Amino acid sequence: MMISQARCFWEERLKNHNKTKDKILTMTKVCPDSPEMKAKSVCEAVAEPISADVSFASNRFPSYRLGPDDQIIDEPEEDEKGPSVKDVVDKETGDLSDQHKRLSVRDLACKFDKNLAAASKLVAEAKSNEVTSLEGHVMLKKLRDALEAMRGRMDGRNKDSVEKAISMVESLAVTLTQHEGGLIQERFEVKKLASFLKQASEDAKKLVNQERSFACAEIESARDLVMRLGGAFKEQELCFKASQDQGPNVKKLVEEVQEARRIRLMHQPTKVMGMKHELRDLKSQIEEKSAYSVKLQREIGRIKRVEGSKSCPYVLDGAQSLGSCLRIRASSESASDVSKCSVQWYRAASESSRREAISGANRSVYAPEPYDVGRVIQADILSNDQRFTVTTVGPINTAAGLQSRVETLLRKSNSEFTVVISQMNGQEHASRSHVFTVGKTRLKLSRGWITKAREIYSNSMQLCGVRDTANVPAKALFWQPRKGLSFLLTFESEQERNAAIVLSRIYAYDCSVTLVGPDD
């Protein structure tokens, strides 16, 4: 009887509160089978007459029936209901996948933004459902406590109704718990979808911005190209109009110029040919004057030497080229013996230029080396406190065949020369033939497996023609591999000696080392 009175009360109240009804219908559309609504319906049936401290958010009594073992079976509602949250999410995801290929970048970004807003709304609704579920548990607990208290005061038929109500409340609690599990899973899926849509929206915005920048750049380049083409077309049009206005005169003038050029080419040499002839004539004149100047210099030098020979009692003997020896000889009976005089040899670019003393060359005999080619050799003789100077007729000439010999040796990685050690550390040294090897990075003196010296090119190494006493000065050279060790080597021929010196200095120069004699 109390349950029927509660039902009548709530039905009358429902008619006067249309706004509350709209809210309940909206909640029912979002979640039609919500156990919280059923729990509130039970509360509406029995709670009003029992306790005034219990407040209910629902104003509608649900329709249900009892099944076997007092299980509550919901009756299908005839009201129009919307799809569940999961169905809405699945439908939107499917539609988005179908339209992804045919949407533009901008439309895709807008779609992602809309779906992101929908997902955020669903997350908020899931949170509100969670709060509603919590309130449902609280209400069920309060309702069960109230029914337990009422069962102790009831007897007979009313007591049986109360016990049925208690069983209904317990069933609702179980159903509510099961439904909460489904809500948690749906909330997890909604959050996952929202994060995916948020990332997709950010990627779409980034892609839109990138495509927009590319499009702007293409538009600017196309605009510039159109402007340039327009200007070129205008300029071409103006030129075409001007040529049309002056067409007959210009054409006639071009024909006259071409005819004049043809006549000039037929009867006169070109300007280039004329310049070539002039250059050839100037070159021949310069060569003639240069030869005449050299002849005059030699004649002047001969005259000076003749005049000097009248007063100088010494002269130079020997060919003035590589492979020969220059010897100082007394030209008068009154001259002192050269061996008793002090001698110093010099090299200079010319007779009038600054001289360079040749260190160690203080004997009456001197064999020019490759460094002396193209230079004048002089010697000062100090005799009885008088200084006399003798000079070569001209610069020292290179030896015949030396250049081709050096070019042949440069094609090899190592060049070997047969030598004899005449002196070692300034002392006479009698030995058999050795092999002097000139390499690209080092020099080596050996005999068979025995190595006398082997050193890489360095600033402490010295190499030059012999400047002191030697049996055959033109075939000998001085080599100091390192400090404290020196050799005087005699080659088989003058050409071999000069080739070894030139080759060693070329390889040393490649190693950033200059091979010269002592104190040079």
C-alpha positions in Angstrom: 0.0 0.0 0.0 2.8 2.4 0.8 4.5 1.6 -2.5 1.3 2.4 -4.5 0.9 5.7 -2.6 4.5 6.6 -3.4 3.9 5.8 -7.1 0.9 8.1 -7.2 2.8 10.9 -5.5 5.6 10.8 -7.9 3.4 10.6 -11.0 1.5 13.8 -9.9 4.8 15.5 -9.3 6.1 14.5 -12.7 3.3 16.3 -14.5 4.2 19.6 -12.8 7.9 19.5 -13.6 8.4 19.4 -17.3 11.9 20.6 -17.1 13.0 17.8 -14.8 11.4 15.4 -17.3 13.5 16.8 -20.2 16.7 16.4 -18.2 15.8 12.8 -17.3 15.0 12.0 -21.0 18.4 13.4 -22.0 20.2 11.3 -19.5 18.2 8.3 -20.6 19.3 8.9 -24.2 22.9 9.0 -23.3 22.8 5.9 -21.1 19.4 4.1 -21.6 20.1 1.1 -19.4 21.7 2.9 -16.5 21.3 1.1 -13.2 21.4 4.3 -11.3 18.0 5.3 -12.8 16.6 2.0 -11.6 18.0 2.6 -8.2 16.4 6.0 -8.1 13.1 4.6 -9.1 13.1 2.2 -6.2 14.0 5.1 -4.0 11.0 7.0 -5.3 8.8 3.9 -4.5 9.7 3.4 -0.9 11.8 6.2 0.5 9.4 9.1 0.7 7.2 7.5 3.4 10.2 6.1 5.2 12.7 9.0 5.7 12.6 12.6 4.8 16.5 12.8 5.0 16.9 11.0 1.7 16.9 13.1 -1.5 16.5 11.7 -5.0 17.6 13.2 -8.3 14.9 11.3 -10.3 11.2 12.0 -10.5 10.1 9.0 -12.5 9.3 5.5 -11.3 10.8 2.8 -13.6 9.0 -0.1 -15.1 10.5 -3.6 -14.3 9.4 -7.1 -13.3 10.8 -9.9 -11.1 12.2 -13.0 -12.7 13.3 -16.3 -11.1 15.3 -16.0 -7.9 14.1 -12.4 -7.5 16.2 -11.2 -10.4 15.1 -7.8 -11.8 14.3 -7.9 -15.5 14.0 -4.5 -17.3 11.1 -4.0 -19.6 11.9 -2.5 -23.0 11.1 1.1 -23.1 9.0 2.5 -25.9 10.5 6.0 -25.7 12.8 7.1 -28.5 16.4 6.5 -27.4 19.7 7.5 -28.9 22.8 5.3 -29.4 25.3 4.6 -26.6 28.6 6.4 -26.2 30.6 3.5 -27.7 28.3 3.3 -30.7 28.7 7.0 -31.3 32.5 6.8 -31.1 32.7 3.8 -33.4 30.4 5.4 -36.0 32.4 8.7 -36.0 35.7 6.7 -36.3 34.4 4.7 -39.2 33.1 7.8 -41.0 36.4 9.6 -40.4 38.4 6.6 -41.9 36.1 6.5 -45.0 36.4 10.2 -45.7 40.2 10.5 -44.9 41.3 9.8 -48.5 38.9 12.3 -50.2 39.2 15.1 -47.7 41.6 18.0 -48.3 44.2 18.9 -45.7 42.1 21.9 -44.5 38.9 19.8 -44.3 40.8 17.0 -42.5 42.1 19.4 -39.9 38.6 20.8 -39.3 37.2 17.3 -39.0 39.9 16.4 -36.4 39.0 19.6 -34.4 35.3 18.7 -34.4 36.0 15.1 -33.4 38.4 16.3 -30.7 35.7 18.6 -29.3 33.2 15.6 -29.4 35.7 13.4 -27.6 36.3 16.0 -24.9 32.5 16.3 -24.5 32.3 12.5 -24.1 35.0 12.5 -21.5 33.1 15.2 -19.5 29.9 13.1 -19.8 31.8 10.0 -18.6 33.0 12.0 -15.6 29.4 13.1 -14.8 28.3 9.4 -15.1 31.0 8.4 -12.7 29.7 11.0 -10.2 26.1 9.8 -10.8 27.2 6.1 -10.2 28.8 7.1 -6.9 25.6 8.8 -5.8 23.7 5.7 -6.8 25.8 3.5 -4.5 25.2 6.0 -1.7 21.5 6.0 -2.3 21.3 2.2 -2.5 23.2 1.9 0.8 20.9 4.4 2.5 17.8 2.7 1.0 18.9 -0.8 2.2 19.6 0.6 5.7 16.2 2.1 5.8 14.5 -1.1 4.6 16.4 -3.1 7.2 15.2 -0.7 9.9 11.7 -0.9 8.6 11.7 -4.8 8.4 12.3 -4.9 12.2 9.2 -2.8 12.8 6.9 -4.6 10.2 5.1 -8.0 10.4 3.0 -10.1 8.2 2.4 -9.0 4.6 4.2 -5.7 4.9 7.3 -7.6 6.1 7.4 -9.8 3.0 7.1 -6.7 0.8 10.0 -5.1 2.6 12.1 -8.3 2.2 11.3 -8.3 -1.6 12.3 -4.6 -1.8 15.6 -5.5 0.0 16.4 -8.2 -2.5 15.6 -5.8 -5.3 18.0 -3.3 -3.9 20.8 -5.9 -3.6 20.2 -6.9 -7.3 20.3 -3.3 -8.3 23.7 -2.9 -6.5 25.1 -5.9 -8.4 23.8 -4.6 -11.7 25.2 -1.2 -10.9 28.7 -2.6 -10.1 28.7 -4.5 -13.5 27.6 -1.4 -15.3 30.4 0.6 -13.7 32.9 -1.8 -15.2 31.5 -1.2 -18.6 31.6 2.6 -18.0 35.3 2.4 -17.0 36.2 0.5 -20.2 34.2 3.0 -22.3 35.9 5.9 -20.5 39.3 4.4 -21.2 38.5 4.0 -24.9 37.1 7.6 -25.1 40.3 9.0 -23.5 42.4 7.0 -25.9 40.4 8.2 -28.8 40.6 11.8 -27.5 44.4 11.6 -27.3 44.6 10.1 -30.8 42.4 12.8 -32.2 44.4 15.5 -30.4 47.7 14.3 -31.9 46.0 13.9 -35.3 44.7 17.4 -35.1 48.1 18.8 -34.2 49.7 16.9 -37.1 47.0 18.1 -39.5 47.5 21.7 -38.3 51.3 21.4 -38.8 50.7 19.9 -42.3 48.3 22.7 -43.1 50.9 25.3 -42.1 53.6 23.6 -44.1 51.4 23.3 -47.2 50.4 26.9 -46.8 54.0 28.1 -46.7 54.8 26.0 -49.7 51.8 27.3 -51.5 52.7 30.9 -50.6 56.3 30.4 -51.9 55.0 28.9 -55.1 52.5 31.7 -55.6 55.2 34.3 -55.0 57.6 32.7 -57.5 54.8 32.3 -60.0 53.9 36.0 -59.5 57.5 37.1 -60.0 57.8 34.9 -63.1 54.6 36.4 -64.6 55.8 39.9 -63.9 59.2 39.2 -65.6 57.5 37.6 -68.5 55.1 40.5 -68.8 57.9 43.0 -68.8 59.8 40.9 -71.4 56.8 40.7 -73.6 56.2 44.5 -73.3 59.9 45.2 -74.1 59.8 42.8 -77.1 56.6 44.4 -78.3 58.1 47.9 -78.1 61.3 46.7 -79.9 59.1 45.0 -82.6 57.1 48.2 -83.1 60.3 50.3 -83.3 61.9 47.8 -85.8 58.7 48.0 -87.9 58.9 51.8 -87.9 62.6 51.8 -88.9 62.6 48.5 -90.8 63.5 49.6 -94.3 66.3 51.9 -93.3 67.8 49.4 -90.8 67.7 46.6 -93.4 69.4 48.7 -96.0 72.1 49.9 -93.5 72.8 46.2 -92.5 73.3 45.2 -96.1 75.7 48.1 -96.7 77.7 47.2 -93.6 77.9 43.6 -94.7 79.0 44.6 -98.1 81.7 46.9 -96.7 83.1 44.1 -94.5 83.2 41.7 -97.4 85.1 44.2 -99.6 87.5 44.9 -96.7 88.2 41.2 -96.1 88.9 40.7 -99.8 91.4 43.6 -100.3 92.9 44.3 -96.8 94.3 42.1 -93.9 92.3 42.1 -90.7 93.3 44.1 -87.7 94.3 40.9 -85.8 96.6 39.8 -88.6 98.2 43.3 -88.7 98.8 43.1 -84.9 100.4 39.7 -85.3 102.8 41.0 -88.0 103.7 43.9 -85.7 104.4 41.7 -82.8 106.5 39.4 -84.9 108.6 42.3 -86.1 109.0 43.7 -82.6 110.1 40.2 -81.3 112.7 39.9 -84.0 114.0 43.4 -83.2 114.2 42.6 -79.5 116.1 39.4 -80.3 118.6 41.3 -82.5 119.1 44.0 -79.8 119.5 41.3 -77.1 122.1 39.5 -79.1 124.0 42.7 -79.8 123.8 43.6 -76.1 125.3 40.2 -75.1 128.0 40.7 -77.7 128.9 44.1 -76.4 129.0 42.9 -72.8 131.4 40.1 -73.8 133.6 42.5 -75.7 133.6 44.9 -72.7 134.5 42.0 -70.4 137.3 40.9 -72.8 138.7 44.4 -72.9 138.6 44.6 -69.1 140.3 41.3 -68.7 142.9 42.3 -71.3 143.5 45.5 -69.4 143.5 43.7 -66.1 145.8 41.0 -67.3 148.4 43.5 -68.0 148.5 44.3 -64.3 147.3 40.9 -62.9 150.0 38.2 -63.0 147.4 35.3 -62.7 144.9 33.8 -65.2 142.1 31.1 -65.1 142.5 27.9 -67.1 139.8 25.4 -68.0 136.5 25.2 -69.8 133.8 27.3 -68.2 131.1 24.6 -67.9 130.0 21.8 -65.7 132.3 18.7 -65.7 135.5 20.8 -66.0 138.0 22.3 -63.5 139.0 25.9 -63.1 142.7 26.4 -62.2 144.6 29.5 -61.3 147.9 29.8 -63.1 150.7 32.4 -62.9 151.0 34.3 -66.2 154.4 36.0 -65.5 157.7 35.0 -64.0 157.5 37.7 -61.4 154.3 36.2 -59.9 154.5 34.2 -56.7 153.7 30.5 -56.6 149.9 30.0 -56.3 150.4 27.3 -53.6 152.0 30.0 -51.4 149.2 32.5 -51.9 145.8 32.8 -50.1 142.9 32.0 -52.5 139.1 32.5 -52.1 136.6 31.6 -54.8 133.3 33.6 -55.3 130.1 33.3 -57.4 128.1 36.2 -58.6 125.1 36.8 -61.0 127.3 39.2 -63.0 130.7 40.9 -62.8 129.1 44.1 -61.4 126.7 42.4 -58.9 127.3 41.4 -55.3 129.6 38.4 -54.8 128.9 35.4 -52.6 131.9 33.6 -51.0 132.1 29.8 -51.6 132.8 28.4 -48.2 135.8 26.0 -48.2 136.9 26.8 -51.7 140.3 28.2 -50.9 142.5 26.1 -53.2 143.9 26.9 -56.6 141.5 24.4 -58.3 137.7 24.6 -58.2 135.2 22.3 -60.0 131.9 24.1 -60.7 128.7 22.4 -59.5 125.1 22.7 -60.8 124.4 25.6 -58.4 127.0 27.7 -60.3 125.3 27.3 -63.7 124.4 30.8 -65.1 126.7 32.6 -62.7 130.1 34.2 -63.0 133.0 32.6 -61.0 135.7 34.8 -59.5 138.8 34.2 -57.4 140.8 36.5 -55.2 144.5 35.9 -54.8 146.4 37.5 -52.0 150.1 37.6 -52.7 152.7 39.8 -50.9 149.9 42.0 -49.4 148.5 42.5 -52.9 145.0 41.4 -54.0 144.5 40.2 -57.5 141.1 39.0 -59.0 140.5 36.7 -61.9 137.1 36.2 -63.4 135.5 33.8 -65.9 134.8 35.1 -69.4 131.0 34.5 -68.9 128.6 32.6 -66.8 129.1 28.8 -66.3 127.3 26.7 -68.9 125.5 23.5 -68.2 126.9 20.2 -69.3 125.7 18.5 -72.5 123.2 15.7 -71.9 122.7 16.5 -68.2 119.1 17.6 -68.4 118.0 14.5 -70.3 119.9 12.3 -67.9 118.1 13.9 -64.9 114.7 13.5 -66.6 115.3 9.8 -67.1 116.3 9.3 -63.5 113.2 11.2 -62.2 111.0 8.5 -63.7 112.5 6.0 -61.2 111.6 5.7 -57.5 115.3 5.3 -56.6 118.5 6.0 -58.5 121.8 4.2 -57.8 125.3 5.5 -58.5 128.6 3.6 -58.1 131.0 5.6 -55.9 134.3 5.2 -54.0 134.7 6.7 -50.6 137.8 8.9 -50.8 137.5 10.5 -47.3 135.5 9.8 -44.2 135.2 12.5 -41.5 138.1 14.4 -43.2 140.5 11.4 -43.1 141.7 9.5 -46.1 139.8 6.3 -46.6 140.7 3.5 -49.0 137.7 1.4 -49.9 136.1 -0.6 -52.6 133.2 0.6 -54.7 129.9 1.4 -52.9 126.4 2.2 -54.0 125.1 5.7 -53.4 121.2 5.6 -53.6 119.2 8.8 -54.1 115.6 8.3 -53.1 112.6 10.6 -52.9 112.7 10.8 -49.1 116.3 9.8 -48.2 119.9 9.1 -49.2 121.8 5.9 -48.6 125.4 4.7 -48.9 125.9 1.0 -48.8 127.9 -2.0 -50.0 125.9 -5.2 -50.3 124.0 -5.7 -47.1 126.3 -3.3 -45.2 124.9 0.2 -44.8 127.4 3.0 -44.2 124.8 5.8 -43.8 121.1 6.2 -44.4 119.3 9.5 -43.6 116.1 11.2 -44.6 116.3 14.8 -46.0 116.7 17.3 -43.1 118.1 20.7 -42.5 121.3 19.2 -40.9 122.2 17.4 -44.1 124.7 19.0 -46.5 125.5 18.1 -50.1 127.6 20.0 -52.7 130.6 19.6 -55.0 134.0 19.1 -53.5 135.7 22.3 -52.5 138.8 21.0 -50.9 141.7 18.9 -52.0 140.6 15.9 -54.2 142.3 13.8 -56.8 139.5 14.4 -59.4 137.4 17.4 -58.2 135.0 17.3 -61.1 133.9 13.7 -60.2 133.7 14.2 -56.4 131.1 15.6 -54.0 130.9 16.3 -50.3 128.0 14.6 -48.3 127.3 15.2 -44.6 124.3 13.0 -43.6 124.3 14.3 -40.0 126.5 16.2 -37.7 129.7 14.3 -36.9 129.6 12.2 -40.1 130.8 13.2 -43.5 132.0 11.6 -46.7 133.9 12.6 -49.8 132.5 10.4 -52.7 134.1 10.0 -56.1 131.8 9.0 -59.0 132.6 7.2 -62.2 132.0 10.3 -64.4 131.4 14.0 -64.1 127.9 13.6 -65.5 127.0 11.0 -62.8 128.2 13.4 -60.1 126.3 16.4 -61.4 123.1 14.3 -61.9 123.3 12.9 -58.4 123.6 16.5 -57.0 120.6 17.8 -59.1 118.4 14.8 -58.3 119.1 15.0 -54.6 118.3 18.7 -54.4 115.0 18.2 -56.4 113.8 15.5 -54.0 114.9 17.5 -50.9 113.0 20.6 -52.2 109.9 18.4 -52.4 110.4 17.6 -48.7 110.8 21.4 -47.9 114.6 21.0 -47.4 117.4 22.9 -49.2 120.6 20.9 -49.8 123.6 23.2 -49.9 127.2 23.2 -48.9 128.8 24.3 -45.6 128.0 27.9 -44.6 126.0 28.5 -47.8 
